[in-house]
């Protein structure tokens, strides 16, 4: 019984890990759009002061967390 419970927990944990599915990609794209809008409002679009493309920075941040913007 203990082994069965551990296997179920392991399967649930592993199934939660994975690549980007279409739903997640949609969330990332929405986050990137918010990021681009933010950078436009603060006057840092299309390039940030660091020289990096604002859209690329927004995508990097949004891939880490879709609540970045």
C-alpha positions in Angstrom: 0.0 0.0 0.0 2.8 2.4 0.9 4.5 1.7 -2.4 1.4 2.3 -4.4 0.9 5.7 -2.7 4.5 6.7 -3.4 4.2 5.7 -7.0 1.0 7.7 -7.4 2.6 10.8 -5.9 5.6 10.4 -8.1 3.5 10.1 -11.2 1.5 13.2 -10.3 4.7 15.1 -9.7 6.3 14.0 -12.9 3.2 14.7 -15.0 3.3 18.3 -13.7 6.7 18.8 -15.1 7.1 19.2 -18.9 7.7 21.4 -21.8 5.6 24.3 -23.0 2.1 23.2 -24.2 -0.1 25.4 -26.3 -1.9 26.8 -23.2 1.4 27.9 -21.6 2.6 29.4 -24.8 -0.6 31.5 -25.0 0.1 32.7 -21.4 3.7 33.5 -22.3 2.6 35.5 -25.4 0.0 37.4 -23.4 2.7 38.2 -20.8 5.1 39.4 -23.6 2.4 41.7 -25.0 2.0 43.2 -21.5 5.8 43.6 -21.3 6.0 45.3 -24.6 3.3 47.7 -23.6 5.1 48.4 -20.3 8.4 49.1 -22.1 6.6 51.5 -24.5 5.0 53.4 -21.6 8.4 53.9 -19.8 10.0 54.9 -23.1 12.3 51.9 -23.4 10.9 50.3 -26.6 12.3 48.9 -28.9 15.7 48.9 -27.2 16.4 49.0 -23.5 19.2 51.2 -22.1 21.3 48.0 -21.9 21.0 47.7 -25.7 18.9 44.5 -25.6 15.7 44.3 -27.5 12.8 45.0 -25.3 10.7 42.2 -26.8 13.4 39.6 -26.2 13.8 40.7 -22.6 10.1 40.5 -22.1 10.0 36.9 -23.5 12.9 35.9 -21.3 11.2 37.2 -18.2 7.8 35.7 -19.2 9.3 32.3 -19.8 10.4 32.3 -16.1 7.0 33.5 -14.9 4.0 34.6 -16.7 3.2 37.2 -14.1 6.4 39.2 -14.9 4.3 42.0 -16.4 
